[in-house]
Protein backbone atom coordinates (compact mmCIF):
# COMPACT_ATOMS: atom_id res chain seq x y z
CA UNK A 1 0.00 0.00 0.00
CA UNK A 2 1.03 3.57 -0.46
CA UNK A 3 1.97 5.86 2.39
CA UNK A 4 -1.31 7.81 1.97
CA UNK A 5 -3.39 4.64 2.24
CA UNK A 6 -1.41 3.47 5.26
CA UNK A 7 -1.98 6.83 6.92
CA UNK A 8 -5.69 6.76 6.09
CA UNK A 9 -6.03 3.25 7.49
CA UNK A 10 -4.14 4.18 10.67
CA UNK A 11 -6.30 7.28 11.18
CA UNK A 12 -9.49 5.26 10.65
CA UNK A 13 -8.24 2.70 13.21
CA UNK A 14 -7.54 5.46 15.75
CA UNK A 15 -11.02 6.89 15.19
CA UNK A 16 -12.63 3.48 15.63
CA UNK A 17 -10.59 2.82 18.77
CA UNK A 18 -11.65 6.20 20.13
CA UNK A 19 -15.33 5.43 19.48
CA UNK A 20 -14.99 2.03 21.11
CA UNK A 21 -13.33 3.58 24.14
CA UNK A 22 -16.03 6.21 24.60
CA UNK A 23 -18.78 3.59 24.34
CA UNK A 24 -17.07 1.44 26.96
CA UNK A 25 -16.64 4.41 29.28
CA UNK A 26 -20.30 5.39 28.88
CA UNK A 27 -21.41 1.82 29.58
CA UNK A 28 -19.46 1.78 32.85
CA UNK A 29 -21.16 4.85 34.32
CA UNK A 30 -22.98 4.21 37.58
CA UNK A 31 -23.73 7.14 39.86
CA UNK A 32 -24.82 6.68 43.45
CA UNK A 33 -26.57 9.09 45.77
CA UNK A 34 -27.71 8.71 49.35
CA UNK A 35 -30.51 10.85 50.73
CA UNK A 36 -29.45 13.45 53.33
CA UNK A 37 -31.08 11.43 56.11
CA UNK A 38 -29.44 8.19 54.93
CA UNK A 39 -32.78 6.46 54.41
CA UNK A 40 -32.48 5.92 50.64
CA UNK A 41 -29.60 5.04 48.34
CA UNK A 42 -30.15 5.16 44.58
CA UNK A 43 -27.84 3.90 41.83
CA UNK A 44 -28.42 4.97 38.23
CA UNK A 45 -26.64 4.07 35.01
CA UNK A 46 -25.34 6.45 32.40
CA UNK A 47 -28.77 6.72 30.79
CA UNK A 48 -30.39 7.69 34.09
CA UNK A 49 -32.11 4.34 34.62
CA UNK A 50 -32.44 3.23 38.22
CA UNK A 51 -30.26 0.13 38.59
CA UNK A 52 -30.14 -0.11 42.38
CA UNK A 53 -32.25 1.03 45.29
CA UNK A 54 -31.58 0.47 48.95
CA UNK A 55 -33.95 1.49 51.72
CA UNK A 56 -33.07 1.60 55.40
CA UNK A 57 -35.18 -0.17 57.97
CA UNK A 58 -36.38 3.23 59.17
CA UNK A 59 -38.32 4.05 55.99
CA UNK A 60 -41.32 2.25 57.49
CA UNK A 61 -41.89 5.37 59.59
CA UNK A 62 -42.44 7.47 56.46
CA UNK A 63 -45.74 7.83 54.65
CA UNK A 64 -45.94 6.47 51.14
CA UNK A 65 -45.87 10.00 49.74
CA UNK A 66 -42.79 10.92 51.81
CA UNK A 67 -40.99 7.78 50.69
CA UNK A 68 -41.93 8.43 47.07
CA UNK A 69 -40.59 11.98 47.22
CA UNK A 70 -37.39 10.86 48.95
CA UNK A 71 -36.72 8.15 46.38
CA UNK A 72 -37.39 10.50 43.46
CA UNK A 73 -35.26 13.30 44.90
CA UNK A 74 -32.37 10.95 45.63
CA UNK A 75 -32.54 9.28 42.22
CA UNK A 76 -32.71 12.72 40.60
CA UNK A 77 -29.42 13.77 42.21
CA UNK A 78 -27.85 10.47 41.13
CA UNK A 79 -29.04 11.17 37.55
CA UNK A 80 -27.48 14.61 37.64
CA UNK A 81 -24.17 13.02 38.66
CA UNK A 82 -24.42 10.39 35.92
CA UNK A 83 -25.24 12.99 33.28
CA UNK A 84 -22.32 15.14 34.43
CA UNK A 85 -20.04 12.12 33.94
CA UNK A 86 -21.55 11.57 30.46
CA UNK A 87 -21.01 15.21 29.54
CA UNK A 88 -17.37 15.03 30.62
CA UNK A 89 -16.80 11.89 28.56
CA UNK A 90 -18.44 13.46 25.49
CA UNK A 91 -16.45 16.66 25.93
CA UNK A 92 -13.18 14.74 26.14
CA UNK A 93 -14.21 12.61 23.18
CA UNK A 94 -15.11 15.65 21.07
CA UNK A 95 -11.73 17.23 21.70
CA UNK A 96 -9.89 14.00 20.97
CA UNK A 97 -11.95 13.14 17.90
CA UNK A 98 -11.47 16.61 16.41
CA UNK A 99 -7.76 15.90 16.36
CA UNK A 100 -8.34 12.50 14.79
CA UNK A 101 -10.42 13.78 11.88
CA UNK A 102 -8.08 16.62 10.96
CA UNK A 103 -6.05 16.04 7.84
CA UNK A 104 -2.45 14.99 8.50
CA UNK A 105 -0.27 18.03 9.05
CA UNK A 106 -3.19 20.35 9.84
CA UNK A 107 -4.82 21.41 13.05
CA UNK A 108 -8.55 20.74 13.69
CA UNK A 109 -9.28 24.46 13.21
CA UNK A 110 -7.65 24.69 9.76
CA UNK A 111 -11.02 24.11 8.08
CA UNK A 112 -12.55 27.27 9.52
CA UNK A 113 -12.96 30.21 7.11
CA UNK A 114 -10.64 32.31 9.29
CA UNK A 115 -7.84 29.77 8.87
CA UNK A 116 -8.00 29.73 5.05
CA UNK A 117 -5.61 32.01 3.19
CA UNK A 118 -7.24 34.51 0.86
Secondary structure, DSSP 8 states (H G I E B T S, - for coil): --HHHHHHHHHHHHHHHHHHHHHHHHHT-EEEEE-TTSSEEEEEETTS-EEEEEE-GGGGGS-HHHHHHHHHHHHHHHHHHHHHHHHHHHHHHHHHHHHHHS-TTS-GGGGSGGGS--
